[in-house]
């Protein structure tokens, strides 16, 4: 640790506030506060280095499968949530066969649940469109199908029951307001 002249930092006329400020200035000058330079400016962030790409190890292409088809959700089914892309290499998080299978199942279930939720939102939009047009018969049939889908999702746990009730209430109020 370097020796710092304390006479410049302490001002006896300023009281406790000046003492605390001067302690901070002293600490910055002495290098006691981490994350700051001696002049008080924050340190620039260090460049992040990839542990896999060092000068000692040559970069080699990872063996990958041919890219699979893109499903309806716009994602490649080969890239599941159980994998981390680190330095352009895919690293699996799962450590056992059971965990890898569970990750595959979760990814399939996530894509399926996403499509069902999207279908519910589409049904709600169809109801809102028919209700906005003032067509009572079309709005009633769209309301019934939307409410059935909302109840189905709430029963499976894909939709919270309170949110399902709130959606149904709002749709019902809009249906009654068509007149």
VEXDREN-2710 file (C-alpha; in Angstrom, 1 decimal):
% VEXDREN-2710
k/r/px/py/pz
1/UNK/0.0/0.0/0.0
2/UNK/1.3/3.4/-0.8
3/UNK/1.8/6.2/1.7
4/UNK/-0.6/9.1/1.2
5/UNK/-0.2/12.6/2.6
6/UNK/-3.3/13.0/4.9
7/UNK/-2.9/16.8/5.4
8/UNK/-4.7/17.5/2.1
9/UNK/-7.7/15.3/2.8
10/UNK/-8.8/16.4/6.3
11/UNK/-10.5/19.7/6.8
12/UNK/-11.2/20.5/10.5
13/UNK/-13.7/23.3/9.6
14/UNK/-16.1/21.1/7.7
15/UNK/-17.2/18.8/10.5
16/UNK/-18.4/15.2/10.1
17/UNK/-19.6/15.6/6.5
18/UNK/-16.2/16.9/5.3
19/UNK/-14.5/14.2/7.3
20/UNK/-16.6/11.5/5.5
21/UNK/-16.0/13.0/2.1
22/UNK/-12.3/13.3/2.8
23/UNK/-12.2/9.7/4.0
24/UNK/-13.7/8.6/0.6
25/UNK/-11.2/10.8/-1.3
26/UNK/-8.4/9.3/0.8
27/UNK/-9.6/5.8/0.2
28/UNK/-9.8/6.4/-3.6
29/UNK/-6.4/7.9/-3.6
30/UNK/-4.9/5.1/-1.6
31/UNK/-6.7/2.5/-3.8
32/UNK/-8.7/1.1/-0.9
33/UNK/-12.1/1.3/-2.7
34/UNK/-12.4/-1.4/-5.3
35/UNK/-13.7/-0.6/-8.7
36/UNK/-12.3/2.9/-8.9
37/UNK/-9.1/4.5/-10.2
38/UNK/-7.1/6.9/-8.1
39/UNK/-9.0/9.8/-9.6
40/UNK/-12.4/8.4/-8.7
41/UNK/-13.6/7.4/-12.2
42/UNK/-15.0/3.8/-12.4
43/UNK/-12.8/1.2/-14.0
44/UNK/-13.6/0.2/-17.5
45/UNK/-14.9/-3.3/-17.7
46/UNK/-12.4/-6.0/-18.4
47/UNK/-12.7/-7.7/-21.8
48/UNK/-14.3/-11.1/-21.4
49/UNK/-12.2/-13.9/-22.7
50/UNK/-13.7/-17.2/-23.7
51/UNK/-12.0/-20.1/-21.8
52/UNK/-12.2/-22.3/-24.8
53/UNK/-10.5/-19.9/-27.2
54/UNK/-7.0/-19.3/-25.9
55/UNK/-3.8/-18.8/-27.7
56/UNK/-2.5/-22.2/-26.5
57/UNK/-5.5/-24.2/-28.0
58/UNK/-6.2/-24.2/-31.7
59/UNK/-9.8/-23.5/-32.7
60/UNK/-11.4/-26.5/-34.3
61/UNK/-14.9/-26.8/-35.7
62/UNK/-17.3/-28.6/-33.5
63/UNK/-19.0/-31.6/-35.1
64/UNK/-22.6/-30.5/-35.6
65/UNK/-25.6/-32.2/-37.2
66/UNK/-27.0/-30.7/-40.4
67/UNK/-29.5/-28.0/-39.4
68/UNK/-32.9/-29.4/-38.9
69/UNK/-36.2/-28.0/-40.1
70/UNK/-37.7/-25.0/-38.5
71/UNK/-41.0/-25.7/-36.7
72/UNK/-44.0/-23.4/-36.5
73/UNK/-42.6/-21.5/-33.6
74/UNK/-39.7/-20.3/-35.7
75/UNK/-37.1/-22.2/-33.6
76/UNK/-34.9/-25.0/-34.7
77/UNK/-36.0/-28.1/-32.7
78/UNK/-32.4/-29.3/-32.5
79/UNK/-31.5/-26.3/-30.3
80/UNK/-33.3/-27.1/-27.0
81/UNK/-33.2/-25.1/-23.8
82/UNK/-31.0/-27.7/-22.2
83/UNK/-28.0/-26.6/-24.2
84/UNK/-25.8/-23.5/-23.8
85/UNK/-24.0/-22.0/-26.7
86/UNK/-20.6/-21.2/-25.5
87/UNK/-18.0/-19.8/-28.0
88/UNK/-20.1/-21.2/-30.9
89/UNK/-20.0/-24.7/-29.3
90/UNK/-23.1/-26.3/-27.9
91/UNK/-22.6/-27.5/-24.4
92/UNK/-25.2/-29.7/-22.8
93/UNK/-26.2/-28.8/-19.2
94/UNK/-27.6/-32.2/-18.4
95/UNK/-25.2/-34.7/-16.8
96/UNK/-27.2/-37.9/-17.0
97/UNK/-29.2/-39.7/-19.6
98/UNK/-32.3/-39.1/-17.5
99/UNK/-31.7/-35.4/-17.4
100/UNK/-31.1/-35.2/-21.1
101/UNK/-34.3/-37.0/-21.8
102/UNK/-36.2/-34.7/-19.4
103/UNK/-34.7/-31.7/-21.2
104/UNK/-35.9/-33.1/-24.5
105/UNK/-39.4/-33.7/-23.1
106/UNK/-39.5/-30.2/-21.6
107/UNK/-38.5/-28.6/-24.9
108/UNK/-41.2/-30.5/-26.8
109/UNK/-43.8/-29.6/-24.2
110/UNK/-42.7/-25.9/-24.3
111/UNK/-43.2/-25.7/-28.0
112/UNK/-46.6/-27.5/-27.7
113/UNK/-47.8/-25.2/-24.9
114/UNK/-46.7/-22.2/-26.9
115/UNK/-48.8/-23.2/-29.8
116/UNK/-51.9/-23.8/-27.6
117/UNK/-51.5/-20.4/-25.9
118/UNK/-51.2/-18.8/-29.4
119/UNK/-54.4/-20.6/-30.5
120/UNK/-56.2/-19.2/-27.4
121/UNK/-55.0/-15.7/-28.2
122/UNK/-56.1/-16.1/-31.8
123/UNK/-59.6/-17.1/-30.6
124/UNK/-59.8/-14.1/-28.4
125/UNK/-58.8/-11.8/-31.2
126/UNK/-61.5/-13.4/-33.5
127/UNK/-64.1/-12.7/-30.8
128/UNK/-62.9/-9.1/-30.4
129/UNK/-63.0/-8.6/-34.2
130/UNK/-66.6/-10.0/-34.5
131/UNK/-67.7/-8.0/-31.4
132/UNK/-66.2/-4.9/-32.9
133/UNK/-68.1/-5.5/-36.1
134/UNK/-71.4/-5.7/-34.2
135/UNK/-72.2/-9.2/-35.4
136/UNK/-74.0/-10.8/-32.4
137/UNK/-74.3/-14.3/-33.7
138/UNK/-70.6/-14.6/-34.8
139/UNK/-69.5/-13.0/-31.6
140/UNK/-71.5/-15.5/-29.5
141/UNK/-70.0/-18.5/-31.3
142/UNK/-66.5/-17.0/-31.0
143/UNK/-67.1/-16.2/-27.3
144/UNK/-68.1/-19.9/-26.7
145/UNK/-65.1/-21.3/-28.4
146/UNK/-62.7/-18.8/-26.7
147/UNK/-64.2/-19.5/-23.2
148/UNK/-64.0/-23.3/-23.8
149/UNK/-60.3/-22.9/-24.8
150/UNK/-59.6/-20.6/-21.8
151/UNK/-61.2/-23.1/-19.4
152/UNK/-59.2/-26.0/-21.0
153/UNK/-55.9/-24.2/-20.5
154/UNK/-56.8/-23.2/-16.9
155/UNK/-57.6/-26.9/-16.2
156/UNK/-54.3/-28.0/-17.5
157/UNK/-52.4/-25.4/-15.6
158/UNK/-51.2/-23.5/-18.7
159/UNK/-53.2/-20.5/-17.7
160/UNK/-53.7/-19.3/-14.1
161/UNK/-57.3/-19.7/-12.9
162/UNK/-57.6/-16.1/-11.8
163/UNK/-56.4/-14.8/-15.2
164/UNK/-58.8/-17.2/-16.9
165/UNK/-61.7/-15.8/-14.9
166/UNK/-60.6/-12.2/-15.6
167/UNK/-60.4/-12.9/-19.4
168/UNK/-63.8/-14.6/-19.4
169/UNK/-65.3/-11.7/-17.4
170/UNK/-64.0/-9.1/-19.9
171/UNK/-65.1/-11.1/-22.9
172/UNK/-68.6/-11.6/-21.4
173/UNK/-68.8/-7.8/-20.7
174/UNK/-67.9/-7.1/-24.2
175/UNK/-70.5/-9.6/-25.5
176/UNK/-73.2/-8.0/-23.4
177/UNK/-72.3/-4.6/-24.7
178/UNK/-72.9/-5.5/-28.3
179/UNK/-76.7/-5.0/-28.0
END
